[in-house]
Amino acid sequence: MEGYFGKYGGMFIPETLVPAAKELAKAFAHCKKDKKFLTEFYGLLKNYAGRPTPLTYCPNLSKLLGCSLYLKREDLAHTGAHKINNALGQALLARNMGKTRVIAETGAGQHGVATATAAAKLGLECGVYMGTVDMERQKPNVLRMRLLGAKVIPVNSGTKTLKDAINEALRDWTATVETTHYLLGSALGPHPYPAMVAFFQSIIGKEARKQIVGAEGTLPDAIIACVGGGSNSIGIFKAFLNDNVRLIGVEAGGKGIKTHEHAARFADPRAGRPGIIHGAKTFVLQDDDGQIANTHSISAGLDYSAIGPEHAFLRETKRAEYSYCTDTDCLEAFQLLSRAEGIIPALESAHALGYLIQHKREFSKKVVIVNLSGRGDKDLGTVMKALHLRE
């Protein structure tokens, strides 16, 4: 069925949004096959976003961990994260549809920055919804968005984080569909967003596949990526779905699964189960009454109660496996990569590396790619506070 990955996905939205979603699905189906659109999109990725991003071998960490470790360097893309790939694709699509304004939600701020950047490049008005908790812990990105000409709209409802920002962005879209495109940042939401975001992010896996074969003469044994909604992970997984390569998604374990202060949808058997949120059926953290549960993660970008529907499908079919990394292990990985290789990762990306560190024995003598989805500049304040460091 169109818009579904097995039993997950769909289009569970207000009736007033159905025409806009169908218009978007039709436009995306056309543009992903249109030579002119693709030429402009890939031209922007190359000449503006700085692709291809490198695949960096890490000799020091490889020695420490006992594997051959490579990092796919999305932190080196323009704006400092993988988010720019999807933002440019959707902004270009919006312009082709005749929209004059884009809106977005953001948690860690990287998607907001990417959306503001793409809007500035393509001459679109831009508004970004952001929870006030996230605005406080991601101040540099708030300033960046404003410098790029975007209006940053504070969200004070609920937990004041990503979930609530999405709610407000959807309300805005409902009221302004004729002129506005909702530039959703992750591989979730109603059809066609999960498939569309995965398509625009699939450049990561296409590049990584070519690069690792060039470096090692073979495909990797495993690919590890953090999973919030799941755009960076699905982007790198896509190119390897038909290969004998382990695909591992790492959720935010927060303060530990038993504390229930986490964002690990698959790891918590009590709270994580199928449900409907933000327009799609997927795995959602819920309380006993089916209400959306509060989440916690040291990384704003993983602090979300649901996961993209394609990830739910990949887990159910056992094509991909999913685990988690706690705040404590994430901080250890953050520091280790910084000191061992001179690369400061985003806290989101540090979850993927943290998982590898904690499970290093099973990757002994294996070739592993960790998708480094973003750089850590935005997280320095959070890290300093967590480690009780002074400026």
HUFEN-V892557 format. One record per pair of residues at least 4 apart in sequence whose ideal C-beta (glycine too) atoms are under 6 Angstrom apart, sorted by the first residue. I is the first residue (numbers start at 1). J is the second residue. Records with the same first field share a line. If there is no record, write none. Layout:
I = J / J
This chain:
3 = 9 / 10 / 11 / 191
4 = 9 / 10
5 = 9 / 309 / 310 / 313
6 = 313
8 = 281 / 282 / 309 / 312 / 313
9 = 280 / 309
10 = 280 / 281
11 = 21 / 190 / 191
12 = 276 / 279
13 = 17 / 190 / 279
16 = 174
17 = 21 / 174
20 = 177
21 = 190
25 = 192
27 = 97
28 = 192 / 196
30 = 34
31 = 37 / 93
32 = 199
41 = 89 / 92
43 = 47
44 = 48 / 88
45 = 49 / 51
46 = 51
49 = 77 / 78 / 84
50 = 77 / 78
52 = 207
53 = 73 / 74 / 76 / 77
54 = 73
55 = 70 / 72 / 211
56 = 71 / 73
57 = 70
58 = 62 / 69 / 341
60 = 340 / 341
61 = 65 / 69 / 340 / 341
62 = 68 / 69
65 = 360
66 = 364
67 = 363 / 366 / 368
68 = 367
69 = 368
70 = 369
71 = 370 / 372
72 = 208 / 369 / 371
73 = 372
74 = 81 / 82 / 372 / 373
75 = 80 / 372 / 374 / 375
77 = 84
78 = 84
79 = 84 / 113 / 114 / 117
80 = 374 / 375
81 = 110 / 373 / 374
82 = 232 / 373
83 = 87 / 110 / 111 / 114
84 = 114
85 = 200 / 201 / 203
86 = 197 / 200 / 201
87 = 91 / 114 / 115 / 118
88 = 118
89 = 200
90 = 183
91 = 102 / 118 / 119 / 122
94 = 99 / 102 / 181
95 = 122
99 = 181
100 = 179
101 = 125 / 179 / 180
102 = 119 / 124 / 126 / 181 / 183
103 = 127 / 169 / 172 / 180 / 182
104 = 112 / 115 / 128 / 183
105 = 129 / 165 / 166 / 169
106 = 111 / 112 / 128 / 130
107 = 134 / 162 / 300 / 301 / 303
108 = 300 / 301
109 = 113 / 138 / 141 / 378
110 = 374
111 = 185
112 = 128 / 145
113 = 141 / 144 / 145
115 = 183
116 = 126 / 145 / 148 / 150
117 = 148
119 = 124 / 126
120 = 148 / 149
126 = 150
127 = 151 / 153
128 = 145 / 150 / 152
129 = 153 / 155 / 165 / 168 / 169
130 = 134 / 135 / 152 / 165
131 = 155 / 160 / 161 / 164 / 165
132 = 154 / 156 / 160
133 = 160 / 161
134 = 138 / 161 / 300
135 = 142
137 = 300 / 382
138 = 300 / 378
140 = 378
141 = 378
142 = 152
145 = 150 / 152
146 = 152
155 = 164 / 165 / 168
156 = 160
157 = 164
158 = 164
159 = 294
160 = 164
161 = 303
162 = 303 / 304
163 = 305
166 = 278
169 = 182
173 = 182
176 = 180
184 = 189 / 193
186 = 229 / 231
187 = 194 / 197 / 198 / 229 / 230 / 231 / 234 / 308
188 = 229 / 308
189 = 193 / 278 / 279 / 280
190 = 279 / 280
192 = 196
193 = 197
194 = 308 / 309 / 310
197 = 231
198 = 234
201 = 231 / 235
202 = 235 / 238
204 = 235 / 236
205 = 236 / 238 / 239
206 = 239
207 = 211
208 = 236
209 = 239
212 = 216 / 220
216 = 367
219 = 243 / 245
220 = 245 / 367 / 369
221 = 366 / 367
222 = 246 / 368
223 = 236 / 247 / 369
224 = 248 / 352 / 356 / 370
225 = 232 / 233 / 236 / 352 / 371
226 = 250 / 348 / 349 / 351 / 352
227 = 233 / 249 / 251
228 = 301 / 302 / 304
229 = 308
230 = 234 / 307 / 308 / 311
232 = 371 / 373
233 = 237 / 249
234 = 310
236 = 371
237 = 247
240 = 245
247 = 320
248 = 321
249 = 320 / 322
250 = 323 / 325 / 351 / 352 / 355
251 = 264 / 324
252 = 263 / 297 / 302
253 = 262 / 264 / 324 / 325 / 326
254 = 261 / 262 / 296 / 297 / 327
255 = 259 / 261
256 = 326
257 = 262 / 267 / 268
261 = 296
263 = 295 / 297 / 302 / 303 / 304
264 = 268 / 324
265 = 272 / 283 / 285 / 307
266 = 272 / 322
267 = 324
268 = 272
271 = 285 / 286 / 293
272 = 283 / 285
275 = 284 / 286
276 = 281
277 = 284 / 306
280 = 309
282 = 306 / 307 / 309 / 312
283 = 307 / 312
284 = 305 / 306
285 = 293 / 305
286 = 290 / 293
287 = 291 / 293
292 = 305
295 = 303 / 305
297 = 302 / 303
298 = 327 / 347
299 = 347 / 348
301 = 348
302 = 348
307 = 311
314 = 319 / 320
315 = 322
323 = 355
325 = 329 / 330 / 351 / 354 / 355
329 = 354 / 358
330 = 350 / 351 / 354
331 = 386
333 = 350 / 353 / 354 / 357
334 = 350
336 = 340
337 = 341 / 343 / 345 / 353
338 = 344
344 = 376
345 = 349 / 350 / 372 / 376
346 = 374 / 375 / 376
347 = 379
348 = 373
349 = 372 / 373 / 374
350 = 354
352 = 370
353 = 370
363 = 368
379 = 383
384 = 389
